[in-house]
Amino acid sequence: MQLIEVKNKSAISFWSFGSVDRPSGYCYHVYEIGLGYQQLTKTQLSKSLDAACAGDDYRLPKPGIISVNSISSEHRGEYARAECEQWDAKPTIRESKIKGKLAGERWNHIEKTGQRILGTYLRLYCGSRRV
């Protein structure tokens, strides 16, 4: 996944008779994102098994971000290196930027796909009902 943030600088524009934001630098990152399930307890698996065996995958837990690996980053212009690296130094900033990019339909699709895959695996155990 690629993330880019552009820093803008106000400049006076004679054409619009006011100030206009113009790009003055950027921070660009490439990440490898791992999605899935951190921990599922025995109780959660039992409830999930009931939902999966009933064919109701959308009652299953939703996947989340479980790992983020930085592949590369670059900065240009007035975006300082230290400012750009804050994304990796503070995981909460990085995760909020990732979730912001994936928000909406894209994230909903990821969640539903994760639930369907979990349901497929759990249905293997519907006959035994032992978790």
C-alpha positions, -999 to +999 in steps of 0.1 A: +000+000+000+013+035-009+006+065+013+014+101+003+009+133+022+014+166+006+024+197+026+009+229+012+022+265+015+000+295+011+011+318-018-004+350-030-021+347-063-026+377-085-051+359-107-075+350-078-068+382-057-060+361-026-039+333-013-038+299-028-023+267-013+005+253-034+024+220-028+057+226-010+067+191-002+056+155+003+061+124+024+057+090+006+056+056+022+052+021+009+038-005+034+031-042+034-001-046+055-011-079+072-048-083+079-064-110+099-073-120+135-049-113+164-065-137+189-097-157+189-106-171+223-123-205+227-156-187+236-153-165+204-146-195+183-176-214+197-199-185+189-182-181+155-186-218+147-223-215+154-226-185+130-204-202+103-223-235+105-256-215+100-240-199+069-241-164+085-205-152+078-214-116+086-219-124+123-183-135+125-156-112+139-142-086+115-105-088+107-081-060+117-046-048+109-022-072+126+011-061+111+026-032+092+060-035+076+076-004+061+091-012+027+103+023+017+098+060+023+109+093+008+105+129+014+109+160-008+107+197-005+096+212+028+085+179+043+114+172+067+127+136+071+120+136+109+084+147+102+080+120+076+094+093+099+069+101+127+045+078+108+067+048+117+079+061+151+042+065+163+022+034+152-011+052+161-003+079+134+006+052+108-025+031+116-048+061+114-034+071+080-037+035+067-073+032+079-081+066+065-069+055+030-089+022+033-120+038+047-154+033+032-162+008+005-127-006+003-124-014+040-160-028+041-149-052+012-118-062+031-139-070+063-165-090+044-138-110+026-121-117+059-154-129+074-161-151+044-127-167+046-130-173+083-164-188+078-150-212+051-123-224+075-147-228+104-172-248+084-146-276+082-155-282+118-193-281+116-195-319+117-174-323+148-186-292+167-155-294+189-135-262+194 
